[in-house]
Amino acid sequence: MGDRWHVRVDRSVCIGSGMCVNHAPDAFHLDTARQSHPLTEDRDAGEQVLAAAEGCPVEAIMLTLVGSGEVVFPPEE
C-alpha cells in the first residue's frame, strides 16, 4: 500500500488558471466561479496530482501525507 495525500486548494489564492485540471482531470475541477476544488480530499499519491500542484502558477494546491500531516508540496523553505 502506497502513500495517501490530503489535497487542499487555498481558494483565496486560486486564480482559476485551470492548470490543475489540465494536469490531473481525475483529481480537480473548476466550479462556476473558476475556483479549483479537489474531487476528493484524500487520495493515493500520484504523479498527475503532484504535477498539478507543481504547475499551479500561484501554488494554491497543498499536499500533505494523510495521517502524519507531513508536507509533500509546496516544499517548506
N, CA, C and O atoms as CSV, one atom per row, in Angstrom:
chain,resi,resn,atom,element,x,y,z
A,1,MET,N,N,0.841,-1.168,0.000
A,1,MET,CA,C,0.000,0.000,0.000
A,1,MET,C,C,0.897,1.247,0.000
A,1,MET,O,O,1.827,1.340,0.801
A,2,GLY,N,N,0.619,2.205,-0.900
A,2,GLY,CA,C,1.441,3.404,-1.026
A,2,GLY,C,C,0.929,4.546,-0.172
A,2,GLY,O,O,-0.044,4.421,0.572
A,3,ASP,N,N,1.625,5.665,-0.310
A,3,ASP,CA,C,1.242,6.864,0.430
A,3,ASP,C,C,-0.112,7.385,-0.031
A,3,ASP,O,O,-0.526,7.198,-1.175
A,4,ARG,N,N,-0.784,8.047,0.907
A,4,ARG,CA,C,-2.025,8.765,0.586
A,4,ARG,C,C,-1.800,10.221,0.926
A,4,ARG,O,O,-1.173,10.560,1.930
A,5,TRP,N,N,-2.330,11.076,0.061
A,5,TRP,CA,C,-2.179,12.510,0.236
A,5,TRP,C,C,-3.510,13.160,0.563
A,5,TRP,O,O,-4.560,12.759,0.062
A,6,HIS,N,N,-3.443,14.172,1.417
A,6,HIS,CA,C,-4.578,15.054,1.644
A,6,HIS,C,C,-4.360,16.242,0.703
A,6,HIS,O,O,-3.306,16.878,0.740
A,7,VAL,N,N,-5.340,16.538,-0.129
A,7,VAL,CA,C,-5.237,17.593,-1.140
A,7,VAL,C,C,-6.123,18.757,-0.718
A,7,VAL,O,O,-7.312,18.586,-0.450
A,8,ARG,N,N,-5.527,19.938,-0.663
A,8,ARG,CA,C,-6.274,21.136,-0.297
A,8,ARG,C,C,-5.941,22.244,-1.285
A,8,ARG,O,O,-4.793,22.397,-1.701
A,9,VAL,N,N,-6.951,23.010,-1.651
A,9,VAL,CA,C,-6.762,24.172,-2.517
A,9,VAL,C,C,-7.129,25.412,-1.718
A,9,VAL,O,O,-8.228,25.508,-1.173
A,10,ASP,N,N,-6.209,26.351,-1.653
A,10,ASP,CA,C,-6.480,27.626,-0.994
A,10,ASP,C,C,-7.193,28.513,-2.009
A,10,ASP,O,O,-6.564,29.124,-2.873
A,11,ARG,N,N,-8.507,28.570,-1.889
A,11,ARG,CA,C,-9.297,29.313,-2.874
A,11,ARG,C,C,-9.143,30.828,-2.737
A,11,ARG,O,O,-9.579,31.566,-3.621
A,12,SER,N,N,-8.542,31.303,-1.663
A,12,SER,CA,C,-8.256,32.734,-1.573
A,12,SER,C,C,-7.039,33.100,-2.415
A,12,SER,O,O,-6.788,34.275,-2.686
A,13,VAL,N,N,-6.285,32.077,-2.827
A,13,VAL,CA,C,-5.095,32.277,-3.660
A,13,VAL,C,C,-5.358,31.853,-5.108
A,13,VAL,O,O,-4.781,32.418,-6.036
A,14,CYS,N,N,-6.218,30.869,-5.295
A,14,CYS,CA,C,-6.500,30.300,-6.622
A,14,CYS,C,C,-6.944,31.399,-7.596
A,14,CYS,O,O,-7.804,32.220,-7.275
A,15,ILE,N,N,-6.336,31.398,-8.800
A,15,ILE,CA,C,-6.699,32.378,-9.831
A,15,ILE,C,C,-7.491,31.741,-10.965
A,15,ILE,O,O,-7.825,32.410,-11.943
A,16,GLY,N,N,-7.793,30.455,-10.838
A,16,GLY,CA,C,-8.617,29.785,-11.839
A,16,GLY,C,C,-7.932,29.556,-13.167
A,16,GLY,O,O,-8.586,29.580,-14.209
A,17,SER,N,N,-6.629,29.333,-13.154
A,17,SER,CA,C,-5.896,29.114,-14.408
A,17,SER,C,C,-6.306,27.819,-15.097
A,17,SER,O,O,-6.207,27.705,-16.318
A,18,GLY,N,N,-6.765,26.846,-14.319
A,18,GLY,CA,C,-7.156,25.556,-14.879
A,18,GLY,C,C,-6.004,24.602,-15.120
A,18,GLY,O,O,-6.214,23.509,-15.648
A,19,MET,N,N,-4.797,24.984,-14.749
A,19,MET,CA,C,-3.642,24.104,-14.943
A,19,MET,C,C,-3.804,22.794,-14.171
A,19,MET,O,O,-3.375,21.739,-14.638
A,20,CYS,N,N,-4.419,22.860,-12.999
A,20,CYS,CA,C,-4.610,21.645,-12.203
A,20,CYS,C,C,-5.503,20.660,-12.946
A,20,CYS,O,O,-5.240,19.457,-12.946
A,21,VAL,N,N,-6.542,21.161,-13.569
A,21,VAL,CA,C,-7.460,20.300,-14.323
A,21,VAL,C,C,-6.749,19.733,-15.552
A,21,VAL,O,O,-6.979,18.582,-15.923
A,22,ASN,N,N,-5.894,20.527,-16.182
A,22,ASN,CA,C,-5.137,20.041,-17.339
A,22,ASN,C,C,-4.194,18.912,-16.950
A,22,ASN,O,O,-4.074,17.922,-17.672
A,23,HIS,N,N,-3.523,19.060,-15.805
A,23,HIS,CA,C,-2.562,18.046,-15.357
A,23,HIS,C,C,-3.234,16.822,-14.754
A,23,HIS,O,O,-2.764,15.699,-14.939
A,24,ALA,N,N,-4.327,17.030,-14.037
A,24,ALA,CA,C,-4.960,15.921,-13.303
A,24,ALA,C,C,-6.489,16.053,-13.357
A,24,ALA,O,O,-7.120,16.394,-12.356
A,25,PRO,N,N,-7.076,15.784,-14.524
A,25,PRO,CA,C,-8.527,15.947,-14.665
A,25,PRO,C,C,-9.333,15.004,-13.776
A,25,PRO,O,O,-10.502,15.275,-13.501
A,26,ASP,N,N,-8.743,13.919,-13.328
A,26,ASP,CA,C,-9.435,12.992,-12.439
A,26,ASP,C,C,-9.331,13.412,-10.969
A,26,ASP,O,O,-9.896,12.762,-10.090
A,27,ALA,N,N,-8.596,14.514,-10.710
A,27,ALA,CA,C,-8.369,14.928,-9.330
A,27,ALA,C,C,-8.947,16.303,-8.996
A,27,ALA,O,O,-9.224,16.594,-7.833
A,28,PHE,N,N,-9.132,17.158,-10.025
A,28,PHE,CA,C,-9.580,18.529,-9.776
A,28,PHE,C,C,-10.693,18.925,-10.732
A,28,PHE,O,O,-10.817,18.379,-11.828
A,29,HIS,N,N,-11.503,19.890,-10.292
A,29,HIS,CA,C,-12.476,20.523,-11.185
A,29,HIS,C,C,-12.589,21.998,-10.814
A,29,HIS,O,O,-12.278,22.396,-9.692
A,30,LEU,N,N,-13.034,22.794,-11.771
A,30,LEU,CA,C,-13.277,24.211,-11.524
A,30,LEU,C,C,-14.770,24.418,-11.364
A,30,LEU,O,O,-15.566,23.878,-12.132
A,31,ASP,N,N,-15.150,25.201,-10.363
A,31,ASP,CA,C,-16.557,25.500,-10.185
A,31,ASP,C,C,-16.970,26.641,-11.114
A,31,ASP,O,O,-16.170,27.093,-11.933
A,32,THR,N,N,-18.190,27.100,-10.995
A,32,THR,CA,C,-18.688,28.131,-11.903
A,32,THR,C,C,-17.966,29.467,-11.718
A,32,THR,O,O,-17.993,30.314,-12.611
A,33,ALA,N,N,-17.323,29.658,-10.564
A,33,ALA,CA,C,-16.531,30.864,-10.317
A,33,ALA,C,C,-15.073,30.667,-10.725
A,33,ALA,O,O,-14.229,31.522,-10.455
A,34,ARG,N,N,-14.776,29.537,-11.379
A,34,ARG,CA,C,-13.428,29.168,-11.817
A,34,ARG,C,C,-12.464,28.974,-10.645
A,34,ARG,O,O,-11.273,29.264,-10.756
A,35,GLN,N,N,-12.986,28.487,-9.537
A,35,GLN,CA,C,-12.161,28.148,-8.391
A,35,GLN,C,C,-11.948,26.637,-8.382
A,35,GLN,O,O,-12.882,25.866,-8.605
A,36,SER,N,N,-10.721,26.230,-8.123
A,36,SER,CA,C,-10.368,24.817,-8.146
A,36,SER,C,C,-10.842,24.117,-6.873
A,36,SER,O,O,-10.828,24.687,-5.782
A,37,HIS,N,N,-11.260,22.870,-7.048
A,37,HIS,CA,C,-11.657,22.005,-5.942
A,37,HIS,C,C,-11.092,20.611,-6.210
A,37,HIS,O,O,-11.145,20.133,-7.344
A,38,PRO,N,N,-10.547,19.948,-5.172
A,38,PRO,CA,C,-10.174,18.544,-5.360
A,38,PRO,C,C,-11.454,17.711,-5.453
A,38,PRO,O,O,-12.422,17.983,-4.742
A,39,LEU,N,N,-11.466,16.713,-6.311
A,39,LEU,CA,C,-12.630,15.833,-6.414
A,39,LEU,C,C,-12.779,14.997,-5.156
A,39,LEU,O,O,-13.893,14.654,-4.762
A,40,THR,N,N,-11.667,14.670,-4.528
A,40,THR,CA,C,-11.669,14.002,-3.232
A,40,THR,C,C,-10.471,14.531,-2.453
A,40,THR,O,O,-9.391,14.709,-3.016
A,41,GLU,N,N,-10.656,14.781,-1.172
A,41,GLU,CA,C,-9.579,15.395,-0.394
A,41,GLU,C,C,-8.444,14.428,-0.084
A,41,GLU,O,O,-7.284,14.840,-0.044
A,42,ASP,N,N,-8.748,13.163,0.135
A,42,ASP,CA,C,-7.718,12.164,0.414
A,42,ASP,C,C,-7.666,11.192,-0.748
A,42,ASP,O,O,-8.678,10.617,-1.148
A,43,ARG,N,N,-6.455,11.018,-1.286
A,43,ARG,CA,C,-6.305,10.159,-2.464
A,43,ARG,C,C,-4.922,9.531,-2.465
A,43,ARG,O,O,-4.017,9.976,-1.759
A,44,ASP,N,N,-4.778,8.487,-3.273
A,44,ASP,CA,C,-3.469,7.858,-3.423
A,44,ASP,C,C,-2.500,8.853,-4.044
A,44,ASP,O,O,-2.865,9.632,-4.924
A,45,ALA,N,N,-1.262,8.814,-3.571
A,45,ALA,CA,C,-0.220,9.671,-4.137
A,45,ALA,C,C,-0.073,9.346,-5.619
A,45,ALA,O,O,-0.188,8.188,-6.021
A,46,GLY,N,N,0.179,10.363,-6.420
A,46,GLY,CA,C,0.324,10.123,-7.849
A,46,GLY,C,C,1.013,11.277,-8.555
A,46,GLY,O,O,0.942,12.431,-8.134
A,47,GLU,N,N,1.682,10.924,-9.642
A,47,GLU,CA,C,2.441,11.909,-10.418
A,47,GLU,C,C,1.564,13.018,-10.986
A,47,GLU,O,O,1.988,14.173,-11.026
A,48,GLN,N,N,0.345,12.692,-11.428
A,48,GLN,CA,C,-0.511,13.717,-12.015
A,48,GLN,C,C,-0.912,14.768,-10.989
A,48,GLN,O,O,-0.935,15.961,-11.294
A,49,VAL,N,N,-1.224,14.334,-9.787
A,49,VAL,CA,C,-1.615,15.274,-8.736
A,49,VAL,C,C,-0.418,16.139,-8.347
A,49,VAL,O,O,-0.564,17.346,-8.152
A,50,LEU,N,N,0.751,15.539,-8.235
A,50,LEU,CA,C,1.961,16.308,-7.931
A,50,LEU,C,C,2.249,17.307,-9.053
A,50,LEU,O,O,2.609,18.452,-8.782
A,51,ALA,N,N,2.095,16.883,-10.312
A,51,ALA,CA,C,2.310,17.794,-11.448
A,51,ALA,C,C,1.322,18.954,-11.406
A,51,ALA,O,O,1.676,20.084,-11.742
A,52,ALA,N,N,0.098,18.683,-10.998
A,52,ALA,CA,C,-0.903,19.748,-10.876
A,52,ALA,C,C,-0.483,20.754,-9.816
A,52,ALA,O,O,-0.576,21.962,-10.038
A,53,ALA,N,N,-0.023,20.274,-8.672
A,53,ALA,CA,C,0.415,21.170,-7.600
A,53,ALA,C,C,1.634,21.972,-8.044
A,53,ALA,O,O,1.692,23.185,-7.838
A,54,GLU,N,N,2.594,21.304,-8.647
A,54,GLU,CA,C,3.808,21.987,-9.111
A,54,GLU,C,C,3.512,22.970,-10.240
A,54,GLU,O,O,4.199,23.982,-10.374
A,55,GLY,N,N,2.499,22.683,-11.047
A,55,GLY,CA,C,2.164,23.524,-12.191
A,55,GLY,C,C,1.258,24.695,-11.860
A,55,GLY,O,O,1.023,25.553,-12.711
A,56,CYS,N,N,0.747,24.746,-10.642
A,56,CYS,CA,C,-0.129,25.853,-10.250
A,56,CYS,C,C,0.705,27.132,-10.211
A,56,CYS,O,O,1.694,27.199,-9.482
A,57,PRO,N,N,0.320,28.143,-10.984
A,57,PRO,CA,C,1.144,29.359,-11.046
A,57,PRO,C,C,1.193,30.164,-9.751
A,57,PRO,O,O,2.064,31.019,-9.591
A,58,VAL,N,N,0.273,29.905,-8.828
A,58,VAL,CA,C,0.258,30.644,-7.557
A,58,VAL,C,C,0.421,29.728,-6.343
A,58,VAL,O,O,0.215,30.163,-5.210
A,59,GLU,N,N,0.788,28.468,-6.567
A,59,GLU,CA,C,0.973,27.472,-5.500
A,59,GLU,C,C,-0.212,27.426,-4.544
A,59,GLU,O,O,-0.045,27.466,-3.325
A,60,ALA,N,N,-1.411,27.341,-5.115
A,60,ALA,CA,C,-2.622,27.279,-4.302
A,60,ALA,C,C,-2.937,25.864,-3.829
A,60,ALA,O,O,-3.823,25.681,-2.993
A,61,ILE,N,N,-2.232,24.861,-4.346
A,61,ILE,CA,C,-2.507,23.457,-4.014
A,61,ILE,C,C,-1.490,22.974,-2.988
A,61,ILE,O,O,-0.281,23.076,-3.194
A,62,MET,N,N,-2.004,22.447,-1.879
A,62,MET,CA,C,-1.162,21.886,-0.843
A,62,MET,C,C,-1.399,20.392,-0.743
A,62,MET,O,O,-2.540,19.932,-0.744
A,63,LEU,N,N,-0.323,19.644,-0.658
A,63,LEU,CA,C,-0.379,18.189,-0.495
A,63,LEU,C,C,0.316,17.824,0.806
A,63,LEU,O,O,1.448,18.239,1.053
A,64,THR,N,N,-0.365,17.046,1.635
A,64,THR,CA,C,0.231,16.551,2.875
A,64,THR,C,C,-0.040,15.055,2.977
A,64,THR,O,O,-1.005,14.548,2.404
A,65,LEU,N,N,0.813,14.360,3.707
A,65,LEU,CA,C,0.599,12.936,3.929
A,65,LEU,C,C,-0.566,12.737,4.882
A,65,LEU,O,O,-0.626,13.362,5.941
A,66,VAL,N,N,-1.490,11.865,4.504
A,66,VAL,CA,C,-2.611,11.524,5.378
A,66,VAL,C,C,-2.033,10.832,6.613
A,66,VAL,O,O,-1.169,9.962,6.506
A,67,GLY,N,N,-2.509,11.222,7.750
A,67,GLY,CA,C,-2.056,10.610,8.996
A,67,GLY,C,C,-1.034,11.467,9.706
A,67,GLY,O,O,-1.267,11.911,10.830
A,68,SER,N,N,0.108,11.709,9.057
A,68,SER,CA,C,1.173,12.461,9.720
A,68,SER,C,C,1.078,13.959,9.484
A,68,SER,O,O,1.565,14.744,10.297
A,69,GLY,N,N,0.455,14.369,8.377
A,69,GLY,CA,C,0.381,15.787,8.048
A,69,GLY,C,C,1.669,16.337,7.463
A,69,GLY,O,O,1.786,17.541,7.235
A,70,GLU,N,N,2.645,15.453,7.215
A,70,GLU,CA,C,3.918,15.902,6.640
A,70,GLU,C,C,3.683,16.553,5.278
A,70,GLU,O,O,2.955,16.017,4.442
A,71,VAL,N,N,4.297,17.699,5.068
A,71,VAL,CA,C,4.118,18.456,3.838
A,71,VAL,C,C,4.840,17.770,2.682
A,71,VAL,O,O,6.028,17.459,2.769
A,72,VAL,N,N,4.094,17.539,1.594
A,72,VAL,CA,C,4.668,16.998,0.362
A,72,VAL,C,C,4.933,18.147,-0.609
A,72,VAL,O,O,5.988,18.209,-1.240
A,73,PHE,N,N,3.951,19.066,-0.723
A,73,PHE,CA,C,4.081,20.236,-1.590
A,73,PHE,C,C,3.185,21.334,-1.062
A,73,PHE,O,O,2.082,21.038,-0.604
A,74,PRO,N,N,3.606,22.593,-1.102
A,74,PRO,CA,C,4.889,23.081,-1.572
A,74,PRO,C,C,5.984,22.785,-0.551
A,74,PRO,O,O,5.716,22.664,0.644
A,75,PRO,N,N,7.204,22.671,-1.029
A,75,PRO,CA,C,8.298,22.365,-0.094
A,75,PRO,C,C,8.446,23.480,0.929
A,75,PRO,O,O,8.332,24.662,0.604
A,76,GLU,N,N,8.698,23.089,2.158
A,76,GLU,CA,C,8.906,24.090,3.205
A,76,GLU,C,C,10.318,24.656,3.030
A,76,GLU,O,O,11.282,23.925,2.799
A,77,GLU,N,N,10.401,25.950,3.146
A,77,GLU,CA,C,11.703,26.605,2.949
A,77,GLU,C,C,12.403,26.838,4.253
A,77,GLU,O,O,13.509,27.379,4.271
